[in-house]
Amino acid sequence: MEYPRVTADDIAFLKQAIGESHVSAGESNLDLHSRDESYHEPRRPDVVVWPQTTEDVAIAVKLAARKGYAVTPWCAGTSLEGNPIPVRGGICLDFREMNRILEIRENDLQVDVEVGIPYRELNNQLRRYGLFFAPDPGAHACIGGMIGNNASGVRTVAYGATRDCILGLEAVMADGEVVRLGSRAIKSSSGYDLLRLMVGSEGTLGIVTRATLKSSSWTRPSWRRSTATGRWPSRKSRCCFSNSTT
């Protein structure tokens, strides 16, 4: 399927609607958003937009839906699979300026964020509360990319992947409609589980702009885990040790 190129008039519209300093069709910016950390061939977008709010994202997506432009979300650009490469050109939405922590609810072990914040920076801020966001993909990943790819890492066995640590999302659909999925409740069995469907969809179902994350505690004993190894002279002694520790 062929996608049309973004016209100069539509680039001017985006600059007027979102802000001239937040929209660029400059050669250097197009090149910077043409590749990630993978081996895939670079492909340049037609224009790069740095949205500041969910409404900015909706404006760009509505324009793309009306004109048939391709849209590619972008966060840190550290993917090894080519996910953020705009292979069809169009509009590249760079979320790195939507990087705020909106609210930390220490007693609820929850935090509301915009998706452009790097997870390491988020954990630096959570550390003062004795909290951390468990998924650790090991790269300089942003929350948006982690949600899009359902990122996991070295702590997945203990805490689960990103999908297991998301309580709510705000996302923009392909027609520009803004939807909110999930809630602050830990358990909910009402309706379809669209929240978990959205996580890991790589932007094909919608573009996530905000998220409510489930954090973990360094300090609460019920959240602490330890591992030990040992040698026993016989199977019988090993079984006795196991029974005494359960």
N, C-alpha and C positions, 0 to 999 in steps of 0.2 A: 504494500500500500504506500502510495506517495503522499507526503504531507507538504502543504504549501510553505513557502518561506514567509517569515514575518515581515510585513511591509514597513516602510519608513513611517507611514501614517500611524500604524498601530504601535510602533515603538514610541512615537511622540505621544500617543494616548496614554501609554503606560507611564511615561515620565510625568505627564500632567496629573494622572490619578494617584500614583504612588510616590512621586517625588523624583526630580531629575537626578539627584545624587544617588538614588537607589536603583537606577536602571542604566545599563551600559551595553552598547554594541561595539565597544572598542576592541581592537585586534588583540591586545594583551589579555583582556578579560575573557574573551572568547577562547583563546588558547589555554588559559588556566583552567577552564571548565570543559576542556575537550578530552581529558584523560584522568584516570585514577592511578592506583599503584599496580594495576594489572599489566599484562603484555598486550592487551587488545589495542587495535588501531585507534588513534584519536579521532573524534568527530566533534566538530565545533557546533555549538548552538547558534541561533540567529541573534539572540539577545539574552542578557543575564539580568535577573531581577533579584534584589535583596529585600524581601518583604520585611516589614516591621511588625505587622499584626496579621491575625487570621483574615481580616477583611481585605488586606492587600493580596493575600493568596487567592481569595475568592474572586477579586477583580481580574487577576491574570488568568485564572482558570475559566471564568466566564467568557473572556475574550477568546481564549483558545478553543472553547467549545463552539462558539459562534462562527469562528473562522476556520476551524479544522486544524489548528496548530498542534504539534506535539508539545508535551510538557514533561520535563524531567526534574525531579527534586534532587537537591544537592546539599550535603552537609560538610563533612570533613574531607571527602574525596579519598579516603584511605582504603576503599574496597579493593580486594584482590580478584574480583570476579567481573568487573566492568559494569556494575550496577548503575553508577551515576553518569555514565557516558551518554550524552544526548545523540544517539545513533540516528535519529530522525530530525535533528536540528531543532527548530522551534524555540520555546521559552525554557530557560534553565532557571529554576527557583533556588537560590542559594540562601539557606536558613541560618547562616552563621551569625547574623545580627539579631536573630530571635533566640537569644541565649540567656534569658533571665530565669532565675529561680523565683517563682511567684509566691509560694508559701511553703513553709516547713511546719508540719504538725508532729512535733517530737513525741508526744504521748500516744499518737495514733500510728507511729512508724510510717508516715506518709509524707510525700513531697510533690508539689505541683511545679512543673517546669515547662518552658518552651523547648522545642526539639533541637534547637541549634547549640545547646550547651554540651561541651565535651563531658563524658562521664567521669573523667579524672578530676576535672574542675568541680563537678557536682560533688564528688566524694570529698574533695578538699573542704568544701563548705559544710558538708554533713558531719565531718569528723569532729567539729567542735561540739556537736550534740551527741556524740557517741554513736552515730549512725553511719551506714554506708549502703550504697546501691550495689547489690551483689553481682550481677552479670559483669564479666571482665573479659572482653574479647582480645585484650592485649595490644590493640592498636590505639591511636589517638582518635578513637571513634566518638561521634556525637550520638546523643540519645535518639535522634530521628533515624539515623542509619541503623542503629541497634534495633529499633522497633521494626523498621522496614524489612530487616533480614532475620529477625528473631535471633539476635546474636547470643552466643553462649561463650563459655570459657572455662577456666580452671576451677571455678567454684560452682559449676552447673550441677554436679552430683549432689551437693549439699543444699543448694538454694534454688535450682531450676534455671532455665534459660530466661531470656527477656520476657517472653510471653507469660511466664509464671509470676512476674514482678510488676505487671501492669494492671492497674485497677480501673483506669478511665482514660479516654482519648477524646480529643477534639480534632475533627478531620474535615477536609473539603472534598466533596465528591466531584465527579467528572463534569457535572453541569454547574459547579460553583456553589451548590448548597452546602451549608455548614451543618454537620451532625455531631452529636455528643454521645459517646458510647460508654457503657459501664457506669460505675458509681464509686463512692468512697466505701461502700459496704464490702467487707471481705468475702462474704458469701451471698450469691444471688442466683436463683434458679428460674427467673421469670423471662420468658421469651427466648429468641434465638441468641446464641453466644456470638454476636457479631464482633465483639471486642477481640476475642482470640482469633477470629477469622482475619481481622484487619492486620494483626501483628504477624509479620512474616510475609505479607502480600507484596512487598517490594514496590509499593506505590501504584499497583495496578487496580486497586479497589478505591483508593482515595489517598489524599496527601495529609498526613498527620501534622498538626501544628502545635498541639499542647498535649501533655500527658500527666496523669496522676500515677506516681510510682510507689510501689511498696518497698520501703527500706528495711534494713536489718540492723540489729543493735550489737555493738561490740561489748556492751557492759552487762546486759541482762543474762543471767545464768542459763535461762531456758534456750537462749540462742547460741550458746557457746558449744563448740564441738571439739573433740580431741581424738587422736588416733595413737595407738600403741602397738608395738610388735614385741613378741617374746618367743622363747623356746622352752618346751616342756619335755621332761624325760620320757613321758608316755602319753598315750591317748587318754587314759583315765584321768591323769592329773590335769590335762588341758580341759576336759569336760568339767571337772570340779571347779577350776578357775572361772570358766564361763558362767556356771550356775551362781557363783558367789558374786558376780558383778552385774547380774541382771535384776 
